[in-house]
Structure formats: C-alpha cells, structure tokens
Amino acid sequence: MIVTRFAPSPTGYLHIGGLRTALFSWLWARKNGGKFLLRIEDTDMARNSQQAVKAIIEAFDWVGMSYDEEVYYQSKRFDIYKEYIDKLLTDGKAYKCYMTKEELDVLREEQMAKKERTRYDGRYRDFNGTPPVGIEPVIRIKAPLDGIITFVDGVKGEINIASSEVDDFIIARSDGIPTYNFVVAIDDALMGVTDVIRGDDHLYNTPKQIVIYNALGFTIPKFAHVAMINNEQGKKLSKRDGAVDVMDYKHNGFLPEAILNFLVRLGWSHGDQEIFSIEEMIKLFDPKDINKSSSSYNLDKLYWLNSHYIKQKSDDELSFLLVDFGVDIINNSKKSDILNATKERAKTLVELSSQIKLILEAPKSYDEKAFAKAFKDESAKELLKAFGSSLEALKPQAKEDYHKALEDFVSQNSIGFGKIAQPLRLALLGELSGAGLDEIMEIIGLDESLKRIENITKG
C-alpha cells in the first residue's frame, strides 16, 4: 500500500509552498487507495506554537484534504526515539561524542584555513578511554567511511553522493533531544511511509536519513524532491508575492477549489489542461510528471481560476459563503438576480461582496472624480431628473422593462447612451463601475431607484 505523509513544523503558519507539497502527497495516496498521514514535527519546544498547529489543521479542513489516522505529534514520541538511539549505541552503530563547542570551533577554523570542507573528524568514533569530566556528550551515528550513497529521486533521477560527504552527524543533542533527521527517519519507517514527496530543500537530508535507515535495517522509501516556487521575477517567494498563511487566502476571498487547482499546476502538468476537478487531479497525478525546474507563482492565474470557480458555484453555495464577508442574501427573494448581476465581474468573494453591497446599500457619498466626470455637463442633472420622471410614469418591474426604458429615453432625447448612463450609475452605486443598470434597478426596485436619483440631483 502507498503511504505518504506531510510533516510541517509548527513554528509558523502553513504557507502555499507547504500546502502544494501536501497536495502532491495527498493526491498520490488517494490515487493509489493508500494512506495520507499528517505529522506535526514539534520537537523544537522553544519555537513551537499551538496557534500554528491550529492553523495547519484549519487549513487542511478548509481545502478538504482529509488525512488518515490521528494527527501524529513528534513531541509525544520521545520514548520511541530514545529506544532507537539506545539500540544504535548497544549495537555499536552510534557513539557518545564529548567534543566541546570550543574544540569544534577550532577544528572548523583549521579546516577552513586549509580550504577543506568543514566536518566532524570522528575523533570519538572508536573512543575507549575515560570520558572527560563535566561534559554531557552528544550522540553521533557511525556513517559509512567509503562507498557511495545512492537513491533514485522521483523527480531528479539517480542521485549519487560519496559517503565521505556525510560525516558522523549528531542524532541526539547533549540534553537528549533527538535531531531532525533522526526523528524523521524513525517516524517515516515506523509509520510505514512508502513515498516521501517534499521540497528539494530537503534533498541533502536524504543521504543522512538513508544512513539511519540502513543502520536500523529499515526499508528505504521512495523519494521525490519538488523544486521550489519562485515569484514572477524568478526569486524566492516572499510574503509580498503570496507566501502567506494559507488561511489568509480564505480571508481574502479565494475558494479552496481554486487554491488546489492553482497549486497542482505549480510544477505539474497534464498536457495543456488548466482546470482540474479534485477527481481529475487524483486520476491524473503522478510524481514522475513533476517538473524538475522551479515553478513561477502567477497571481493573475490564481484570480482567473478563482473567478471560474465562483461562477461554477450554485446560488445557495455562494450566498452561504458570502455571510463570512458581511453579505447575507440567503433568504433574499432576488438572490439569483443579485448573483447573476455581480458574479461575472468578481475575482474573489471579497470583490463579490463589495459589488453586492454597492447594489443593496444606497450610496452615502459619491466618488469625487467620478462625480466630476458624470456631471461635467451642466444638463446632466436635469437629464437624470427627466429619466426619473419617465421611470415613475412607466412603472417598470422586470429587467427588460428597465432596459427598454433606458433605450427609449436615449432615442427620444437624441443622446448618446453615456450621457444618461454615467450620472445614473453614479446615482445608483456611488461609483462608475459595477453591474448592468437595468439589473441594478430591477434588483432594488422602482422606489429605491427613484430615491437614489433624487438624492444625487437635489440641490
């Protein structure tokens, strides 16, 4: 059975790059009818944040990526790690190192002076003497002294690293806390993880983890290291570019379907297809199709996808989602008309809610530049008053009635449509962009339309 995992550290928010890695792992498990595990790597007690843990769980719930089994917390597994550290010590595959920080600093300075790669020199590897007094030792694993560490990466192909490049690295600090590479290898092995899909910033952790797997006789999983997401200038993604908390995307009016569709295309493709349902992603995804090169974050594409998914939502779904953005039209008899008038123009739920508020709430003020533009002709107010009088006489009800009233007024007064459209739009919305005029008037009704016209023309 395929078993994948996502293992974030709760020292900060879950950002978009982390969610993409999780998505790839989740899709591969779901495609193969396997398991997807969520493991919180919280051994760094000083930097852990319960708020970050909560945000990670919330993000998974929001995007609908379900995980199997309970969430694993490394902080609750220290007894397990100690058991395996003791086993390696007993088997002579790890040892206590009493080297002080000062000694290590001197060694590094000497190596740098000789232009050698800085590394631990193994001085306590076969130590049988009396331990120095007052020094709490670290535990180092015995890395192979010769040969090649080889693995086939699912994205990058075969990777060969000389064993001499991996020194006897620390697997437990002097306070007994196990190190990152050690706990990751132990957990992946004990949890039966078969496929590790992660960012390529972990590529050079892999040889160390293989050393641990081999020392304990564990089965080595398959690895796939995914290239980073860059901004549009080809540099590391920053908060300004979009590397923010995943939940910020929710608060900014993005839909989870759009986020997942956007992420799956950052580094993976299936022909020229751009829009994927979750079912299609699961059916088509394969790690071997992940690009070797970095992908580029494109906010315009995310907006385009979000706009697409907004249009795909039913009126009931959209009205429910809009409540979180200050708009409640769930029981509005004109709900469908309101959404039809606005959703084509909205890239986010924030924009959609703003457009709906413009229609449903009478303007309290008018954009100054828009006012100057709409009423630059002195006759504009009188023209708008005349249109109001014609509406009052016609008593239109349906959208088509309002549309005909506008057409007839333009024809009868021998004016261009803009002559009435701009002042009327400003009267109705307070600005010069938004839904169709006939749609707006049909939604708010004749009385409210006349009231808004009177408000802007009086005085």
N, C-alpha and C positions, 0 to 999 in steps of 0.2 A: 504494500500500500504506500502511495505517495504521502509523505508528511512534510509540510512546510511550516515555517514559523515567521513571526515578526517580533523583534525583541528590542523595543525602544528603551532608552534610559530616561527616567522621569526627572531630568534636571532642567527641563524647559518644555515648551509647547511641542506638539506634533506638527511639523511643517509639511509642506506639499511634497517635498522630495521623499520624506519618510513614508508618507501615505502611498506614493507611487510604488515604492519597494514592497510595501504591504499588499498593495493591489496585485502586483505580479505574482507574489507568493500565494495569495488567496485564489487567484484565477487558476493557477496550476494545480492546486489541491482540489478545487471544485471540478475542474475538467476531468480529473482522474478519479473522482469519487473518493478522494483521500481526506486527510485532516489538515486543518489550518489552525495553528496554535498561537496564542498571544502570551508573550512572556515579558514581564517588566524587569529590566536589569537594574535593580535598585541597591546594589552593594555599596555604592558611594553614599554612605549615610549622611555625610556633611552637606551634600548638594541635592539630595532627593527632595522632591516637592510633591506633597499629596495632591495639591491643586493640579500639577502636571499629570499625575496619574489619572485624576478625574477627567481632565481634558482629553486624554488619549482614549479612554473608554467612551466618552461622549462622541468623539469624532467617529469611532467605529460604528456606534449606534446610528449616528446621523447618516452616514453614507450607506448603511445597510450591509456592511461586511461582517457577517457573523463568524465567530471563532468557535472552535470545538473545545470541549472540556472547560474547566475553570481557568481563570487567568493565573498564570504561574508568576510567583514573586521570588526572585533570587534571594532576597533578604530572609526568606523563611527556609532556605535550603543550606545554611552554613554547615550543619551537621553532616550533610551528604558530601560537601566539598572536602571537609576535614577527613572524612573516611578515605577518600581517594588520595589525598595528599599523604596520609599515613601509609597507605598501601604502596605508593611510589617510593617512600622513604624505606619501608621494610624490604621492598624488592631491589633496593639499590639503584633505582632509576631516577631518584631525586636526592638532594643532599642539603644540609644546612650550610649556609654561607655567612661567615662572620665579618665580612669585609665592611669597613665603616664607610660612611659617605665621603669622608676626607680622603681615604685611600682610593676610593673610586674616582674622585675628582683628580687626584694626582695621576692615576693611570690614564685617564682621558687626556689630560694635558700632555703627557708623554707621547701618546698615540697621535695626537693632533700635531705635535712638533715633528713627528716622523712622517706626517701626512698619511697616516694609517686610518682605517675606519675605526671609530671608537666602539669598543665592545668589551664585555667582561672577559678576563683572561683565564678563567677556570681554575684559579688558584686553590679553591677549596673543594674541587671536584672529587678528589681522592684523599681528602684530609683525614688523617687518623690520629692527629695529635690532641693535645689538651686545648679545649676551646678557650679563646680569650675571655677574661673576666669582664662582666658588666655589659656585654653586647648581646642583644636579642637578635638571633640570626633570621635572615630571610630564607625561604626555601626555593632552591633552583632546580629545574629539571635538567637531566643529562641529555642534551641534544646530540644527535649523531655528529661525529667528528669528520666523517668523509662521506662521499657519495652525493647523490642528487635527490632533492625532494621534488617529486613530480605529481602534478594533478592536471586533469583536463577541465578547464573552465568552460561552462556552457555558453559563454559569450565570447571570451577572448581566445579560446582554443587551448592547446597544451602549454602549461607553464612549468618551466624547469628552474629551480633555484638550488645553487650549490649549498650543501649542508653547512659549509664553513660560514655562510652568510647568517646563519641562525646560531646565536651564542646560547649558553646555558641561562635562559631567561628566568625571571622570578615568577613563581606560581603562587607564592604566599608571602605577604609582607611580614615585617618583624612583629606586627601586632596580631598576626594570624589571619588577617583578612585576605582571602584569595584574590588573585588578579583577574582582569577581564578575560584574557584569552583562555585561562584555565576554566573558569566557570562556564563560559560559552561552550567550550568543547564538551565538558561533562554534561551540561544540560541537553545539548543537541543529541548526544549519544543516548542518554537515559530516556529522553522523550521520543526516541525513535525517528528523529528528523532525517529524512532521506535526501532532501533537496534544500540547499541553503541559497536563497536569492537575496542579495544585498548589494549595497553601494560599493563601487570599486575603491572607495577609501579604506575598505577592509581587505583589499587584495593581499597585502603583505602581512596581515594577521593569519592568513590561511596556512602558510608553512608551519608557524608555531602551533597552530591548533592540530595540524596533522602529526606533529611530533607528540603531542599529548594523546591523540587517538592511538597512535602506534604503541606508545609506552603502556597503555592500559588495555591494548588488544581490542579496541572498539572498531566497529565498521565505519569507514570514512564516507561521509555523504557526498553527493554531487554538489558542486559549487557553480554559481553563476553570478558574476560581479558586473553590476549595471553601471554604466558611465553616468556622471553627474548631470544635473540640469543646469544649464547656463542661462544668463539673461540674453536679451536680443543682441547685445554687443559681444557675446561670447565669453563674458566673465562670470565669476561665481554669482549665483543668485543671492540677492540681498533682500532685506525686508521691503525695501522700496520697490523691488521688482515683483514681489509676490511670495517671498519665503517667510510667510507669516503663519500664525496659528491656523490650522485647518478650520477651526470653528469661526474664525474671522470671516471666512468665505460665506459661511451660513449667515452671519450677521450682516454681511454686505449684499445679501440677496441672491446668492448663487444656489442652484439646485444640486443635490448630490449626484444626480444622473449626469449633469454637465461636467462636474468635477471629475468623476471617474472616467467619462469618455475622453475628457481632455488629457488626463494623466496616462491613460493607456496608450495614447498616441505620442507621448513624450518618450521616444526611444523604441517604440514597437510599431509595426505597421502590418497591414494586410492589403496588399495592392494599393489602390488609390482611395480606398474607403475611409471616410472621415467620421461618420456617425455609426456608433455601435450600441446596441442594447446590451444589457448585462448578459443576457442569454447568448448573444453573438460573441461577446468577449470570451466567455467561458468556453464556447465551442471552438473558437479560432486561435486562442492564445497558445503560444509555445515559446519557452525561453530561448530556443535556438534562433528565433526571429528577432530577438532584441538587438538593436544596433550597437556596434562596437564604439561608435563615436558619441560624444555628448549631444544631448538634445537641447533645443532652444525654447525657452518659455515665451509664449506669444499671447499676450493679454487679449488682443483683438480676436484671436481664435476662440479663447475662452468665452468672451462676450457673445460671439456668434453662436457657439454651442448652447450657451445658456438661453439665449433668445429662442433658439429652436425648441428646447425642452419646455420653455414657458408656454409656447404655442401648442405644444403637444398635450399639456395638462387639461383635464376637464375643468369646467367652471367650478364645480364643487371642490375639487382639489386646490385650485388656485385661491378661491375665496377662503378656504381653511388656512392656507399658508400665509395669506395676507394679514391675518389677525395679528401675527407677531410684528408686523410693520405698521401697525396703527390704523388699519383699514378693516372694518367689519361690514361686509356686504353679504354675509351668509344667508340672511333672510330677506335681502332686498329683492323686491319683485322684478327689478330691472338688472339683476346681476349679470345675465348673459349679455345684455346690451352694453353695460359698463365695460365688461371684459373684452368684448369684440371691438369696442372703440379704442381700447388702450393697449392690449397685449401685443399687437403687431409692432408697436413702437418701443417696447420696453426690452432692455438687455438684461435687467436684473429685477428682482422683486422690489428693491428699493425704488427703482425708476417707475415700476408699475404702480406702486402705492402712491408715489408722488403725483402721477398723472391722474389717478382716480380722485385723489384729494382735490386737485385743481378743479375737477368737474363738480364734485359733490359739495365743496365748500366755497361759498361766494368770496370773491377777492376782497381782501381787507385793504390792499394797496395795489398800485399798478407800477410795473417796471418803467422807470423814468425814460430810458432810451426808447423803449417800445411805445410809450405814450407819445413822445415827440414825433416818432415815425408815423404812427397811426393817425394822429390828429394834426399833422403838419398843414394840411389843407383846412382852411377855416370852415369850409362847408361840411366837414366830416361829422361834426356833432349833429347838425341838422339832418344830414342824410341818415344817420343812425336812429335819430328820433322818428324819422319818417318810416324807416323799416320797422321800428317797434309798433307804430300805429297800424301798419299793414298787417303785421302778425296778429295784433289784437282783433282786427276785423276778420281775418281769415280763420282764426282759432284752429291752427294745425295741431295734429295729435301724433301722427306717425312720422317716422324719419323721412319718408318720401314726401310728406306734406311740407315739411320744413325745407327740404331740398328744392321743391317746386317754388315755394315762396321766395327763396333766395334767387333762383333763376329768373322768375317773373319780375322781381324788383330790379335786378340788373338790367333786364331788357327794357322795362318801362322807363327807366331813368337814363338809358343810353350811357351806362358807365362800365368801366372795367370791373371785373369781379373783386379785385384787390381793394377798390375804393370802399366797398362795404365790408369785405372780409376782415381786413386788419382791425378797424375800430370795433367790429362785432366780436372778434376773437378776444381782443383785449378786455372788452366789457364782460365777456363770459368767464374768462380764465385768469385775467390779470397779466398775461404774457402772450407772446405771438407764436407759440408753438403748442402742439397738442393734437387732440382728436379732431375728427371732422366736425364742422359747425352744425350740420344737420343732426349728427349723432349726439352732440352735447345738448342741443336744445330739446331733442326728443327725450333724453335721459332726465334732465332737470325739470322739464315741463314748461308750459307756456307762461304761467305766472312767475316762476323763478327767472325765466329768460327775460321777461319784461322788466322785472325788478332790477336785474343786473344792468340792463341797458339804461334804465332810468338813473341808477347810481352813478354811472360814468358821464352821463350827459347833463345832469342837473348843475346849475350854477354857471 
